[in-house]
């Protein structure tokens, strides 16, 4: 049994998809149609009861979920690819970036894109959406200020860069002027995008480059 990777185009599952392509591992990409509610079906819920992508089914049938965990696992099981630092502090920095992406940035976009989930029925969701948009912009601005002018987030390419790439793409979906507001972040995203693994993942997702 080979690896099976469950994804949905343009979702956060793009980040581990880039990483699995970086590893060169043999795997089967399995698209989950979120718009049609496939994630709530019996078959997918047997894999991930949380009904979310991504999910990685391992060779022995075990299933790993959560973007951060999947990327860390892929990096650790392919050390020759040098996708995560081995120095303890630098390694912690990689996890710091990924945790910030998942817990500090992603929630703002969720509230912007799905504000109705965060209000009671019959309540106007627009204030939630407006506040989330401002918070999302501020979060990307903070990331932009921490990134180097050249190279990648940690100097050399790592899983952190694949994760960061997704949230700048989402900034475009939110209507931000990426070039004007986040020039360093755009530079990093384009460097990530130049990598063949990213190009292969984008092709599978059916997504254009930035």
N, C-alpha and C positions, 0 to 999 in steps of 0.2 A: 504494500500500500504506500503510495507516494503522498506527499503533502497536498492538502487541499486548502485553498485560501478563499474565504467567502468575503466578498466586497460589494460595494455599491458605488457606481461612478460619482465622482466629485465629492464624496463623503470623506470623513477622516480616514477611511480605509485606504485612501491613496498613499498615505505615508508608509505604512508597513508594506504596501505593494511595491513601492520604490525599493525598500530595503530587501525584500525577498528577491527582487530582480538583481540587486547588487550582489547577493550571495551566490548567484548562479545555480541555486538549488533547483532540482526538478520538482515541479508542482503543477497542480491543476487549478486554474482560476475559476471560481464559481460565482457568477453574478447573482445577487439577491435584489429583487425588484421591490424597493421600499415603497414606491408610489402605489403599488398594488397590494401592499400589506403582506408580502411573502415572508417577511421576518416574523410574522405572528402565526404562520402556519405550523402545523404539527412537526413537519420534518425539520424545519430550522430551529424550532424551540427545543427539539431534542438535542441539538448541538449547543445552543446558547439560550437558556431560559430567559435571559434578559431581552431577547428579541432585538439585538443590535449587531451591527457589523463594526469592526471586522471580527472574524473568527478564523483561527488556524487549526485545522485538524492534522495532527501529527501522524507519523508513520504507524504508530501503534494504536491509533484510533482516539487517543486523548485529544481534547479540544482546549485550546488556549484562546482567551478573549482579552480585550482591552488593548488599545493601540500601543501604549507605552510598554506593556508586558511583552507583546508580540515582537516589537522591534528589538527590545533588549535580548529576548531569547534568540532571535535570528542572528544578532551580532555575536552573542556568546557561543553559539554553536558553529559559527564560521569565523574563528579568530584570525585565520589567514587573510581575511578580507579587511581587517583593521577598521571595522565600522564603529567601534567604541573604544575609547582609550583604556589602556591597562594601568596607567598611573592612578592611584586611588583618588587624588583630588580631581584630576581631569575627568576621570570616570564619574565622579560625583557631579561634576559640572554638566556632563551629558544628561544625567538623570534629572538634574535641576532644570535644565531647559525643557526636557520632555514633560516633566511634571507641571511646569508652568504653562506649557501649551495646553495640556489636558485640563488642568484645574483652574488656571488663571485667565486663559484667553478663550477657549472653546465655549464656556458657559455664556459669555456675552453674545456670541454669534447665535447660539441656540435661542436665546431670548429675543434676539432681533428677528430671526427667521421663523420662529414658532411662538410668538408672544401669547397666543391664545392658551398655551399650556400653563401659563403662569398667572392667570386670572380666573376668578370664578365665572360661571356661566352667566352671560348677560352683562358682564363688566367690559368696559372699553379697554381693549388691549393696546391701543396706540401709545399711551404713556410708557408702558413697559418697553415697547419697540423703540421709542425715541431715546429712552434712557440707555437701553442696551447698545444702540448704535453709537452713542457718545462714548460709552465705556469701552466698546470694541475699538473705536478709533484711538482712544487713549492707550489701550493695551498694545496696539500695533506700534504706536509712536514710541512707547517705552522700549519695546523690542528693538526698534530701529536705532534708538540711542545707545543700545548696548552692543550692537554688532560692529565688527571691524569693517574698515573701508574696503579691505581686500580679503580674499580667502574665505574661510567658513567660520561658523560660530565659535568653534574651539581651535581654530587654526587649520587643522587638517579636516577633511570631510568626515562626518560621522552621522549616526542615526538622528542626532538632534537637528541636523540640517534638513533631512527629509520631513521631519515633523513640522519645522518652521515653515517650510515651503507651502504646505497646505493652507495655513492661515493667511498668508499674503494673497493667495488665489481667492480665498473667500472675501478678502477685503475688496477685491474687484467686484464680486457679487453684491457686496454691500453698497457699492457706488462710490467708493473712495477714489481720489486722484492719487494712485499709487506712486507715480513718478515724483509728484510734487511733495507728497506728505511723508513718504517712507523711502528715500533714495538709497540708503544703505541696505535696507531690507530687500528692495527690488534687485539690487546688485547681487546679493546672496542668492535670491530665488533664481536669477538667471544663470548663475554658476551651477546651481543644483540642476537646473533644467538642461544644461549642456551635457550632462552625464547620460550615457547610453541607457543606463538602467531606468532613469526618470523618463526618458523618451519612450521606452518600451511600456512602462506602466501607463503613461498618458495614452498611448495607442490602444491599450487594452480597455481603458476607461472611456475611450472615445472623446478625449478632451484635447482642445487646442493648447498650444503653449501660451504663456502670458503675452 
